[in-house]
Amino acid sequence: MGLMIKAIVTDIEGTTTALTFVKDVLFPYARENLGAFVHDHQDEPEVQKLLLTVAGQLGVELNVDVIVAQLIQWMDEDKKITPLKSLQGLIWEEGYQKGHFIGHVYPDVAKYLQQWHKSGLALYVYSSGSVYAQKLLFAHTEYGDVTPLYSGYFDTETGGKKAASSYRAIAKTIGFSAANILFLSDTKEELDAARASGFATVMLAREPISASGPGHPKAKDFSDVDQMLQAESMG
């Protein structure tokens, strides 16, 4: 294992997990079940607090039907609004617990996360999905609960994924020099921001659409990343 890299930060969509799982499974499930979930759980303190937050943002009285309609509109517009993300997490938790779906990770991801963790590398996640949703996904995979392999999680509370300042904040939190951290993503703008902050970078090109954009070493899966680590060949 190369001495330079001490920590690996992974994106989720297109990196550890198929884009289709989030787009075609998680989001439609949350949209379909949001109304029933809110009606069933509206009197629980956690849910009530989120509904009151939305009502406050809208400047309206707490009306469940109005709130649900607004939440669905925000989902359709792909808005990154905290109470919406929190409710989605609660709905997904119920879905995982009921066995309606399991968290998708690629087979090579499960294998190499275990291998890298065992070798002493510190592993982290950075995704636009909430930390809560990240933990749910990795706790309910077909390979079991892989959350013990991760040392920490980051979401947009840290900052936007295309801003170099976010990666500097992550390096500070992790406690390693940026040069000792490898960021894995399928998105060129995120990788550009990470590299601008001093991170090593590798682009996951699992699907043809992900393979555009020069400037970053490319890997088709985590076995390719592992070979780069062994060869210490990352720029």
C-alpha positions in Angstrom: 0.0 0.0 0.0 1.3 3.4 -1.0 2.5 5.5 2.0 1.2 8.7 0.6 -2.5 8.0 0.9 -3.7 7.6 4.5 -7.5 8.3 4.0 -10.0 7.7 1.2 -13.1 9.8 0.8 -15.8 8.2 -1.5 -18.7 9.8 -3.3 -21.8 7.5 -3.4 -23.8 7.9 -6.7 -21.8 6.4 -9.6 -18.9 5.6 -7.2 -20.0 3.1 -4.5 -23.6 2.8 -5.7 -25.5 2.7 -9.0 -27.0 6.0 -10.0 -30.2 4.1 -10.8 -30.6 3.0 -7.2 -30.9 6.5 -6.0 -32.8 7.8 -9.0 -35.1 4.8 -9.7 -35.6 3.3 -6.2 -35.0 5.7 -3.3 -36.5 9.0 -4.7 -39.6 7.4 -6.2 -40.2 5.5 -2.9 -40.0 8.7 -0.9 -42.3 10.5 -3.2 -44.9 7.7 -3.3 -44.9 7.3 0.5 -44.4 10.8 1.7 -48.1 11.7 2.1 -49.0 8.5 4.0 -45.9 8.7 6.1 -46.6 12.3 7.2 -50.3 11.5 8.0 -49.3 8.4 10.0 -46.5 10.0 11.9 -47.5 13.7 12.2 -48.0 13.6 15.9 -44.5 12.2 16.6 -42.2 15.0 18.0 -39.5 14.5 15.3 -41.9 14.6 12.4 -44.0 17.4 13.9 -40.8 19.5 14.3 -40.0 19.1 10.6 -43.5 20.0 9.6 -43.5 23.1 11.7 -40.1 24.1 10.1 -41.6 23.8 6.6 -44.7 25.8 7.7 -42.4 28.5 9.1 -40.5 28.6 5.9 -43.7 29.0 3.9 -45.2 31.5 6.4 -48.4 29.4 6.7 -50.3 27.6 9.5 -49.5 23.9 10.0 -51.8 22.2 7.4 -50.6 18.7 6.6 -52.0 18.6 3.1 -50.5 21.9 2.2 -47.1 20.9 3.6 -47.2 17.5 1.8 -48.0 19.2 -1.5 -45.1 21.6 -1.0 -42.7 18.8 0.0 -43.6 16.9 -3.2 -43.1 20.0 -5.3 -39.6 20.5 -3.7 -38.8 16.8 -4.5 -39.9 17.2 -8.1 -37.7 20.3 -8.3 -34.8 18.5 -6.7 -34.5 21.1 -4.0 -31.8 20.5 -1.3 -34.0 21.6 1.7 -33.0 20.3 5.1 -36.5 19.3 6.5 -37.3 17.6 3.2 -34.0 15.6 3.3 -34.7 14.7 6.9 -38.2 13.4 6.1 -36.8 11.4 3.1 -34.4 9.8 5.5 -37.1 8.8 7.9 -39.2 7.3 5.0 -36.2 5.4 3.7 -35.4 4.1 7.1 -38.9 2.6 7.3 -38.5 1.2 3.8 -35.2 -0.5 4.7 -36.7 -1.9 7.9 -39.7 -3.3 6.1 -37.4 -4.9 3.5 -38.9 -3.0 0.6 -35.3 -2.5 -0.8 -31.7 -2.9 0.2 -28.9 -0.5 -0.1 -27.0 -1.0 -3.3 -23.2 -1.2 -3.3 -21.1 -2.7 -6.1 -19.4 -6.0 -5.3 -15.9 -4.5 -5.8 -16.8 -1.8 -3.3 -17.7 -4.2 -0.5 -14.5 -6.2 -1.2 -12.1 -3.3 -1.3 -13.6 -1.2 1.5 -13.0 -4.2 3.8 -9.5 -4.7 2.4 -8.5 -1.0 2.7 -10.0 -0.7 6.2 -8.0 -3.8 7.3 -4.8 -2.3 5.8 -5.2 0.8 8.1 -6.6 3.3 5.6 -9.3 5.7 7.1 -12.5 5.6 5.0 -15.0 8.5 4.7 -18.1 9.3 2.7 -18.9 12.7 1.1 -22.3 12.9 -0.6 -25.0 15.4 -1.2 -27.5 13.1 0.5 -27.8 13.6 4.2 -25.4 11.8 6.6 -28.4 10.0 8.0 -29.4 8.7 4.5 -25.8 7.7 3.9 -25.6 5.6 7.0 -29.0 4.0 6.2 -27.8 2.9 2.8 -24.5 1.4 4.0 -26.2 -0.2 7.1 -28.6 -2.2 4.8 -26.6 -3.7 1.9 -26.7 -7.2 0.6 -23.2 -7.5 2.1 -24.6 -6.6 5.5 -23.8 -3.5 7.6 -20.6 -1.9 6.2 -20.9 1.3 8.3 -18.2 0.0 10.8 -15.7 0.3 7.9 -16.2 4.1 7.7 -14.6 6.6 10.1 -17.0 9.4 9.3 -19.5 11.0 6.9 -19.9 14.4 5.2 -22.8 16.0 3.4 -23.6 19.5 2.1 -23.6 20.8 5.7 -19.8 20.8 5.1 -20.3 22.8 1.8 -21.0 22.3 -1.8 -19.3 19.4 -3.5 -17.9 21.6 -6.3 -16.2 24.0 -3.9 -12.6 23.5 -3.0 -13.3 25.0 0.5 -15.4 22.0 1.3 -12.5 19.6 0.8 -10.2 21.8 2.9 -12.8 21.6 5.6 -12.9 17.8 5.3 -9.1 17.5 5.5 -9.1 19.7 8.6 -11.8 17.5 10.2 -10.0 14.2 9.2 -6.7 15.6 10.5 -4.6 14.6 7.5 -2.8 16.8 5.0 -4.8 17.1 1.8 -2.0 15.3 0.0 -2.6 12.2 2.1 -6.3 12.0 1.1 -7.7 10.4 -2.0 -11.1 11.4 -3.3 -13.1 9.1 -5.5 -16.0 10.4 -7.6 -17.6 10.1 -11.0 -18.1 13.8 -11.4 -15.3 16.0 -12.9 -16.3 19.2 -11.2 -16.1 17.6 -7.8 -12.8 16.0 -8.6 -11.5 19.4 -9.9 -12.5 21.0 -6.6 -10.8 18.3 -4.6 -7.6 18.5 -6.6 -7.6 22.3 -6.2 -7.6 21.8 -2.4 -4.6 19.4 -2.7 -6.4 16.0 -2.6 -5.3 13.1 -4.8 -8.2 12.2 -7.1 -9.5 9.3 -9.2 -12.5 9.4 -11.5 -14.8 6.4 -11.4 -15.9 5.7 -15.0 -18.2 2.8 -14.3 -20.6 4.0 -17.0 -19.8 5.6 -20.4 -21.4 8.9 -19.4 -19.0 9.2 -16.5 -15.9 8.9 -18.5 -15.7 12.4 -19.9 -13.3 15.1 -18.6 -9.5 14.9 -18.8 -7.2 15.6 -15.9 -7.9 12.8 -13.4 -6.7 9.2 -13.4 -9.7 6.9 -14.4 -10.8 3.7 -12.8 -13.5 1.4 -14.0 -14.0 0.0 -10.4 -12.3 -0.2 -7.0 -9.9 -2.9 -8.2 -8.3 -0.4 -10.5 -8.1 2.1 -7.7 -6.4 -0.5 -5.5 -3.8 -1.1 -8.3 -3.1 2.6 -8.4 -2.7 2.6 -4.6 -0.3 -0.3 -4.9 1.7 1.5 -7.6 1.5 4.9 -5.9 0.7 6.2 -9.4 -1.9 8.9 -8.5 -1.2 12.5 -9.4 
